[in-house]
Amino acid sequence: MISTKKLNFNLKKNMKLKSILYLFFFLLFSSIIYFSTPKLLTFSTDSLKKNLINNNNIYINNISEIDYKIFPTPRLIIPNSNFTIGEGIFEVNNSELEIILNISKILNFKEVNYKKLLINRGSLKINLNNINKLLTTINSSSKKLILKKNNIIFFQKNKVFLEISDALIKVSQLKEKKEMTLNGSFLNNKIFIHLKSISRNTNNLIVKMPELDIATRVFFKKNNSGNINGLFNLEIFNNFLKFNFIKKDNIKLTEGFIRSELVNTALEGEVTIKPNFFSILDFNLSVVDMKKIFPLIEKNYFSDIADNLPLIKKINGIFNFESKFEGKITIKNGDVLFEDFKVGKNKSFFFDAQIFEFGKRGKIKFSLIKTINYKKDLSKKIKIKGLLIPSSKKVIFENFLLDERKLSVKKTKEYESKFQDKVIKGSLANIFSEEKLNKYFISLF
């Protein structure tokens, strides 16, 4: 026989359980109704457009379709959307725009309130002419912005400069500090970019490509007059480039250096970007290994696999050299001139040269002057004009002058053959051996 106390206990337990179940179903039903309501009601697309402009500088002209999803959190989805970010800084096409709603204000249909945006699987174009406005756009964004699996195309004058695929971009802020991070793939190599706005006028940019052992850091600050000054650091394998810069109408470089196994040099000068790229740079060399550098030049610019030829046409400038050797290199529209060079231990060799063709058929026209003291009080002034053909490792003497007297064709060819045998020896890099050159010239007398 069941006691009265036990019966009362079971009744209270059942009632308590039913109360909990009722409460659970009530909360579940209320949540479903609450989060599903935006799907059933009409909200203001004008408000949505306005908030996108105010919070993230996103300008979207047409919204033809909007979906609502509850999970994983309530959000609006605009498929196949096209829009711009900032004053034409970013142009986004064929993306899926996810607007993550603010749950506490989800029933306010006069104002669409959200806490962050996701831009998925779009094509994002950035005009390099407007790249200086990128920071302004980031700084004016008040809501977190994330771009997933987007292709980013940097272009100028309708030509693609570079493309980063499968990119993940995050734009966030913490008080005055704002950050943009990018992870993606460039030429099948992983790339990481981090742009941090420390304050309104002070910024830090880091670019890394770990698989290629490339790391870049740029610190720059804008002053009240609008000028920008900062520090640039680049590391590729064990090669280092560093300089301070001041950007006004042009870019002035100071306290720079290049350090590698091939060359160590101080660096200063100026770079002009508009209307055309042009640079005037001064190098003060302490170490230069031309025997190793020249074979690299042959491979990249004078072989049948040369793939850097378009780059030469984009480099325009004047490069002055001091210390180890003196001279000037002028590059303009693919033409390369070596002027007034003085090389050697006592700078006793004088030469000029011109590269007038690249690739496997490339040729270097040169003029070399050297005064040889072959006896105690006797000397000869030698002047040679000719061609270097890097692909075949050959030297051709067109003229050979002794004390301004032109030698015969037969004698010129004889000296040319000796030069090929005693100096070149299968490698044009040997023309930078002062010892071999001196022995050759002395052997002529």
C-alpha positions, 0 to 999 in steps of 0.5 A: 500500500502506497503511503500518502507522503510518497504519493504527494512527493510523486505528484509534486515531482510530476508537476515540476517536470511538466512545468519545466517542459512547458517552460522549455516548449514556450521558450523554444516556440518563442525563439522560433517565432522571434527569429523567424519573424523577419522572414515573414515581415517586410523590412526597409531595403532603403534602411539596409542600403543606408546602413551599409553606406554609413557603417562600411562605405558599401554602395549597392544600387539594386537589391533584387533578392534577400534571403533570411536564415536563422542558423547559425545566427540570424542573418540576411543574405543578398545573392549575386550582389554587385557593389563598390566599397569607398569612393570606387576603391573596391569594386565587388562583383558576383558575391554573396553578401551576408549581413549578420544581424544584431539579435537584440534589435532584430524586430526593429524593421524601420532600421536594419541593425547588424554587427558584421558583414561577410562577403563570400566568393566574389571578384574584388577589383582594386585600382592601383591609382586609388590605393592611397585611399585604401586606408581612409576607407578602412578607417571609416568602417565602423562594423567588422567586415570579412571577405571569404574565398574572394579573388582580388585583382589589382589593376591599372589602366585596364591591365592586371598588375597582380591577382590574389586568389582564394583570399580571406580578408578581415577588417576590424577595429578596437578603439582607434586601432583598425586592422586589415588582414589578408590570407590568400594565394599568389602565383600558387604560393601562400601570401599574408598581408597585415595592415594596421592603423595604429592611429589616424595618421600612423600605419604599419604594413606587413607582407609575407610569403613564407614559401618563398622566404619573402618578408616586407615591413613598411611603417609610415606616418602622415603629417599635418602638411599631407606628406608621408614619411616612414621606413621600408624593410624587405628580406628575400632569402638572405638579401636585405633592402632597407631605407627611410623615405619621405613622400611629397610630390616624389619619394625621397630615399635616405639612409638606405642599404642593400646587403647580400652575398653578391653586393653590399651598398649604401643607397639614396635618391629619389623616385617619381611615380607620376606622370611616369615612373622614374628614379635617380638613385646613388649607390656607394658600393663596398662589396660587389661580385660581378663574377657571380652577378653577370651569369645571373644577368645572362640567364635572365636577360640574354637566354632563350628562357629569359622571362624578365624582359617586360620588367626592363621596359618598366624601369626608367631611371639614372643609377649613379655608382661610387666607391668600388667603381664609378659610373652611371647607368641610364635606363629608358624605355628598354634602352640601357646605357653605361656611361663614364665608367671607371673600374679596376684597382686604381680605376684605370679602366674606362668603358662605355656600353649600350645594350641594344637587344635582349634575349638569345640574340642580345648584344652589348656594344662597348668601348674600352680604354686602358693605358698600359705601362709595359716598360719603365718609361713606356706606355701604350694607350689602348682603345677597343670598340666591339660587341659582347654576345652573352648567349654565345660567350663571344667578344667581337672587336670592331676596332682596335686602336694603339695610341689613336692609331687604328690597327689592320683588320687582320691584327684586330682579329688576332688580338680578338682571338687572344682575348677570347682564349686568355680572358674569356675562357668560356665565361664572359664573367671573366671580363671583370677579372682585372688580373686577367685583363692586365696580363692580356694587355701586357702580353701584347707587347 
